[in-house]
């Protein structure tokens, strides 16, 4: 097991990602943040609270999206998963959506997320923010707009993002 | 993560974990039904046939909506006007439908055990939508789901099932489901409509006094008097039944608490349930109907994934 990001590095990276969002979305008037269930929401929660701290007087629309019913591997052995909560109580029509997930790997989750998201309206634009980009592993033509760390990992390796709220500590590790 | 069964033939075969998994899935599917686009593409490669050998309004529409909102293709079959009247057997009828590449069967039949029999002869998942006087599993699931929604949980709750217990598949499925989830159950009705050894066989309380049962319970599930299923007169008249066992406003007002009123429909208004109760705030009858779509979607979602079952 190899550490990719320590808790301190993770905090700095999340800080940077938040500032990059502000750089592109200053005011957040037409921007909505959507965290992807189940693991992306830990990152999106952190970023949302970071942004609230940095821009205390700004309203930021923030929701959570579950993609279980949109997966393309539903019929495979590992495909059947218990769904998680979707909480989007605003329209995304003509909004600039930022999808937030922890790891970008094959791109299939993001494909499902885009399908799921489109059932809530037609956004003006969609961007993707990820903490870890496993490049060279893509099965679909999908890239991130904001990236925490880009890594090279072979297929048998696993990237695991640990969150204090859920796993007891903040760390990103590579498991062989 | 999956159900312990390949078909939903009855609640009898499910574990508590199965039921909780269905509820957890239904919670999220209920959210889907509140969206501007009330549809997901999960079952877009699945064709489902609804085979109804017995009349139905609610259940059939509910299943059909559940199927369509999961993106499945749907075909409907009802026995009247079909080749069943020419003497075709059940297995032949269903196998003919399946040979047109159908992936799943939802069936209602007036014969007890018909779906169990069918499950031994075909290799796709079957969902029982009511068989004779045996079980109506999806009704029990939506009933328990509605109790959970209204009262927070089913565990430890006291539920009175009122009326024609003898002929009711809703009653039997409800008893299995509620007991598995840790509720206490009392069945109440005229002695002629309550099976003799039910208390011992199914671990329920028996009462012949509606007021006593209502005073005890948190939830009353009032069943329909099933005139079409009775071959002999088991009570003297509907009017007498209504006087002795009908749930009305005066009776509920005489209790010291507010209980939740349920009914699986269709209501015989003024017989087992008076209109002022059925339409009141303590009735969750229309929530039951709404929850029926989400719970049936959950069952279909959890069963459809199974690869073909070969016996």
Interface residues (C-beta under 8 A of the other chain):
Chain A: X66 X68 X69 X70 X71 X74 X75 X79 X80 X81 X82 X83 X84 X85 X86 X115 X116 X119 X120 X121
Chain B: X1 X2 X21 X24 X25 X27 X28 X29 X31 X32 X35 X36 X37 X39 X40 X41 X42 X45 X70 X301 X302 X305 X307
